[in-house]
Amino acid sequence: MRKWIGLILAGIILGSGLSVAVGGGPQAASTRSGGVPRAFTLVAEPVRWEIQQGLVVDGWGYNGATPGPTIRVTEGDHVRVTLTNDLPAPTTIHWHGIDVPVAQDGVPGLSQNAVEPGETFVYDFIATNPGTRWYHSHVDSNMQIQLGLFGAFIIEPRVPEPVHYDREFTYLLSEKALDVTPAVALGEADVRHRTAGNGRGGAFAPDLFLMNGKSGAAIDPVTVAVGERVRIRLINAGNLVHTIHTHGHSFTIIATDGNPVPIVARLTKDTVLIGPAERYDLELVANNPGIWMFHCHINNHAANGMVTELAYTGAAPLAGGDHSLAHGPVAPAASPAPATSSNAGHDAAAHGQAPSPAASASPALTTGAPVVATDREIQMVDDRYLPSRITVKIGETVIWKNTGNNQHTTSSLAGLWDSGPLERGTSFRHLFTTPGTYQFICRQHLLQGMRGVVTVEAP
């Protein structure tokens, strides 16, 4: 009888959202700051999600962004996370890879009740097992994670590691089906391509493949200086397998799912296969200067977003001065950085490229709009322009038409125009009024070589 009473009381306490330790185990007490909790707040709310320049979609995120903020604590810290649900749907948080008490695990109907719109729930636990972890919604996970409800959770070891890393980067990998919208998740709308089978069995065909919620040129690169030792944390928050490859460098796998790999068991590779929910920590030594690709080697994943660069301080692409438009100037050498370096902006002159003469802006051309005899057309195919070089006269209009299967852009290197993402069958036009040479790229496929030139001459 006492055993059953004890179990009932424990169940009541667990259901209240308080952490409980049984038998004085590792969850029994905090070991830092005299037991004062490390407090965090996560507000689940609708967000406007900029996947790349010109492509902004409705999503759900934490604290106004997706992915949510990286939570970084130390092994043994008492962690208290307040979840406020400002979504129009129930949600919870699961602490993936962290050995929390069952009442903190975030599984509705099993370890807690779902947090309803307008409600708050406090997660309270001790950060026991160090390593690369992550957090995500566990209500309608197929929809809510794809809408943006996920983030990184890093637990540093209590005893510092013997290896010093000069820089550290974290990349959460995911896919984005543009058919998946908040309205679809709420049952208020159907997916656009249902007739093609999209959505059957909860499977949605992805349009884009993302790193840290961004696509292509919007992804922050791995920036390094010669001789630096770099740690790259990979977290697969998506539904598909990805295979991450570094050009010009090999790396050592130092941790799997956040857990250290013994030195005698470590592998040296240049490509790592990472399944859904898996994590790999990579150690790379910057010993081969240049600007190199860093991408998923499943080719359609790279061609549709999952590609960035490993760029050395002061390096420029041998093929031309395009790097600054894609990712901003390469950051200078710095002290250890705990997070992915930021995009420093676009500066066309940073690598010796002079701005083109000014030209008048022109609106996007809607499908089926009239074409006049002097208009010149460039087709966007996967992944190049046809033709890639064209000569026109002052006063003529160039039309870029997407006849490929991928989304493409036409983006002026001098910042004179940017079409935003164009789907198959849509077009963009620009009127040229000043002679000069105008270089342009596809932001999505620059690293696949998609670039071109318009030369404008006097009549």
N, C-alpha and C positions, 0 to 999 in steps of 0.2 A: 504494500500500500504506500509506504514512504517513497519507494522508487517511482510509482506513478504520479504521486503528488509533486515530487521533484521535477519530473518531466513536464507536467502541466505548467508549473510555475516558470520553468525555463522557457517554455513555448510562449507564455504571456510576455516575458521580458524580451525575447527575441523579436516578437511581433511589434514591439514598441519602437523599434529602430535603434535600440541601444546595443552596443557590442557586449558580448558575454564571454568570459574565458572559463573553461572547465579544467579543473586540476592544476591551475597555476601555470598554464602553458604560455607560449610566446605572445598571446594576445592579452596577457593579464595586466600589463602596465606599460606606460610610456617610459622611454629611457632618455629623452632629451628635454631640455628646458624645464626641468622640474615637473614634467608631466603636462605642460601647457600644450594644447593641441596646435598643430599647424592647420590653420583655417583657410578654406577655399570656398568660393561661391561659383556655381555653374548655373546660368539661366538658360534653359532650353527655350528657344524662341524662333519665330520666322526671321529669315535673313534674305538679303539680296546678295547672291553668290556670284562674284566675278570670276569666272573660270579662266578667261583670257580677255585681253583688251577687245571690247565690242561684244562680248558674250556674257551677259548677266542673266541668271535664272533665279527663280524662287526656290529657296531651300529652307531647311531647318538646321539650326546650329546652336552653339553654346557661346554666350556672351557676345553675340552679334557677328560671329564668324564661323566658318567651317574650313578646315577642322577646328575643333575647339582648342583652347589654350593648352600648352604643354604644362603638366603638373610635374614638378621636380622636388623630391624630398630625399631624406637620408634614411637608410635602414634603421629601424627602431623608432622612427618618428610616429607620434600619435597624430593621425590624420583625421580631420573632420571636414567633410565636403557637404555644403548645403545646396541641394538641387531645388531650384524654383522652376515650376513648369508654366511657362507662358505660351505654350503651344495650344492649338485647338484639339489636341488628342492626348491620351494618356502616354506616359513614358516612364522609364527607369534608367539607371546606369548600372552596367556590369563592369567590374574592375578586372579586366582580362589578364590572367597570369598572376594576379595578386592573391595570396592565400588568406582571404578575409574570412571572418565568421559567417556562417550561413545566412544570418539575418541581413548581412550587408552585400549579398551577392547580386541583387538586382534582378532576379528572375520572378516575374509576376505569377502569382498563383502557386509558387513553390517556396520562395524565401521572403516575399513581401507582396503587398498589394500595389498595383500600379499607382503611380502618382498622377492624379487627375488634373485637368487644366485648372490653374489657379492655386494648386496645392504646393506644399513644400515638404521635402523629406531630407533628413540629415543622415548621411553615411558616416560612420564612426569606426575606425579600425587602426591597427598598428601596421606600419609598412614593414613587413617581415622579410620578404625575399627580394634582394636587390636585382636590378637589371632593367632591360627594356620591356616595359609593359604598355598597355593602352586601355582606354575606356570607350564604351559605346552603349547606345540604347539597346535594351533587351525587350522592348515592346515592338511588335511588328518590325523586327530587325531588318527583314528584307527590304522594306521601304524606308525605314527611318535612318538606317546607316547610309543608304545611297542618297538620301536627302541631306546628309551632312552631319549626323549626330555621332561623332567619334573624335578622339584626340589621343595624344601621346601621354604616357605616364612613366616617368623615369625615376627609379629608386637607386640612388647612389649607395655603394657599400659603406658600412660604418668604418671599416678600415680601408683607407684609400688604396687604390690599385698601384702596383709598383711601376707601371708604365705611364709616362706622361704623354698626353695628347695635346698638340698645339691647337687643333681645331676639331670641332665636333659638329656633325650635321645629322638631322633626323628627317627621314622621308616616309610619309604615310602613302602607300600605294592604294589606288581605288579605281573604279570604273564609274562612268556616268552615262546612263540612258536618259536622253533628253525627254523621252516619253514619261519618265517618272517625275511627277510634280506633286506638290502638296495637295492639290485638288484630287489627283488620282488616289493618293494615300488616304484621303478622307472619304473616298467613294462618291465624290461630287462630279467626277469627270472620268471618261474612259481614255485609254491610251490612244494615241493617234493612229498607230499601225496595228490595231487589233486584227484586222483582216489578214495580215501577213503572219499571224500566229504569235505576235509579240505579247508577252504576259502569260502565256499558258504555263501552268505549273509554277507561276511566280518568276519565270525567267524573262528578263527584259534585255533586248539586244543593246549592248553599249554603243554609244556614239563616240565617246572620248575616254581616254585612259590617263589618269591624273596622278600627280605627285604633289602632296600637300594641298590637295584641292585645286590645283592649277594645271594648265595644259600648255605644252610646248614652250614658247618664248616667255610665258608668264612664270615659269618655274625658276626659283632661285638656283643658280649653279653651285657646284662645289668649288669654292675659291681657295687657293693654296699658294704658298710660297715654297721655293726650292728647299728641300731638306726637312720640311715639316712632316710630323707624324699625325695622321688624320683618322678619326673614328667616324664611321658612317653607320647610323642605326636605320635599318629597313623594317617597316611594319606593313604587312599586307592587310589592309582594312576592307578589301574588296571580296568579290565572289570568284575571281578567276586566278589561275596561276600566272605568275610573272617571272621573267628570267632577266635579272639585272646584270649588265655587262659594262665594264670599264675599258675604254680604249687606252692603249699605251701603258697600262699599269696592271699588275696583279695585286691581289689583296689576300689577307689571311682572315679566315672566319674565326673570330675570337669568342663568340657567344651565339647560342641558338635559343630562341624563345626566352631570351633574357638571361640564360644560365651560362656561366663561363665554360668554355671548352678547354679541357686540360691541354697543356702545351704539346704533349706527345700525340694528341689526337687532332690537332689543328690541320686544316687543309689550306693550301695555297691555290687560288683559283682566279680566273678573270670573269667568270659568269656564275651566278648563283640562282638556283631555282627556288622560288619562295611561294608556298601555297597559302590559301586563305587563312588568316589569323596568325600565320607564322611570323617570327622575327629573326633577323640575322644582324649581328654586329660585325662590321668589317673593319680591319686595320689596314691602312694604305700609307705607304711612304712616298712622298712627292719627290721623285727622283728623275723625272722625264719632262722637262719644261715644254709648254705649248698649250694649246686649247684643244681638248679632247672631248669626244662624246661620252655621255654617261646615260644609259638608256635601257629600256626593256628590249630584249632581242627577239621577242615575238614581233615580227616586222609590222603587222598592222597596229599593234599597240604603240610602237614608236612613232609610226606615221600619223597617228591620231592622238598624240599628246604626251606619251610617257617617254620624254626625251629632254635632257638638259645637257650641261657641259661640266667638265672638270677643267677649270681655267687657272693658269698660273698668273701671279702678279706680273704686270707689264707685258704679257704675251698678247699677240694679235693673230687673227687667222691668216694663214698664208694665202688663202683664196681672196682676201679683201677685207675691208673695214666694216663688216656687218655685225660684229659681236656686240657693239654698244647698243644697237637698236634691239637686239634680241634680249639682252640681259643687263644692260648697263655696264659701266666701266668695271674692270676687275678690281676687287677690293685690295687695299694694301695689306702687307703682313701685319698681323695683330696678335695680341695675347689670346689665350684659349677662349673660344667662344662656346657657350653652352647650347646654342641653338643654330638653326640654319641661317646663314648670312642673308641680309636683306637685299632686295633689288635696288640698286642705286640710281636707277633712272636711265634715260636714253640721251646720249650725247654723240651725235653723228661725227663731230670733229675730233673725238677722243683718239681715233686711230688714223688721223691724217686725211680724212675725207671732207672735202669742202662742200658746204651746203649748195644745193641746186638753186637756180633762180626761182623767184616766186612765181606761182601759178594760181589761177583762180580755182576755188573749190567747186565741185560739182556734186549734185545729189546722186544717191543710188538709183539705178535704173530698175524699175519693176519689170517682172517677166511680162513679155508681150508689148512693151512700150515701143513706139515707132522708132525706126532706125533710118537716119538720113544717109545720103549717098557718100558723104565725106567721112562718116564714122569708120573707124578701124577697129577690128575685133581681135582680141587675144583670148584663146581658150585656156582654161585651167583644167588640166587633166592630172591624174595621180602619178607622180607628184612633180609636175613641171608646167611651164607656160609654153604654149604653141601659138605663134613663134615667141621665143624668149627675147628677141631684139626686134624693134620696129622703128621706122622713121616716119614722122608725120610733119605736117605743116602747121604754122601758127593758126589758131582758130579751129583746128580739128579736134574731134573727141575720140578718145580711146575707150572701148568697151571691153571689160574683162568678163567673160562668161564661164561659169563653172559647168563643164561637161563631164567631170569626173564623179567618183563615188564618195570621196572624202569632202569635208568642209575645207574651203580655202579662203585666203584673204589676198588682197593686193594692198600693200603697205609701202608708202614712199619712204625711202631711207632718210630723206630730209624732213619728214613729218608733214608733207603737204597734203596727203590724203591717206585715209585708212578705211577700207570698206567694211571692216568687221567680218565675222565669219559668214561665208556665202554657201548655201546648200546647192546641190545639183539643180540646174535649171534656172538659177538666179544670176543676176548680173550687177555690175557696178560700172559707172561711167565717170570720166574726168575730162574736162575741157582744158586744153593747153593753150595759153595765150602769150607765152614768153619763150624765146629760143633757149636751148640748153640740153643737157643730158640728165635724165631722170632715172635713177635706179630704184627698183622696187623688189619686194620679196613677199613671200607668203610667210606670215608669222608662224603658222602651224608647221610649215615644212621647209624652213630655211635650212635646217641641218640635213635635209634630204636633197639639198641643192636647188630648191625652187626659188629662182631669182631671175630678174630680167631688166631690160633697159629700154626706155623710150627716148629717142633723139628727136628734138623739135627744131625744125629749120624754118627760116623765113620763106614766104611764098616765092 
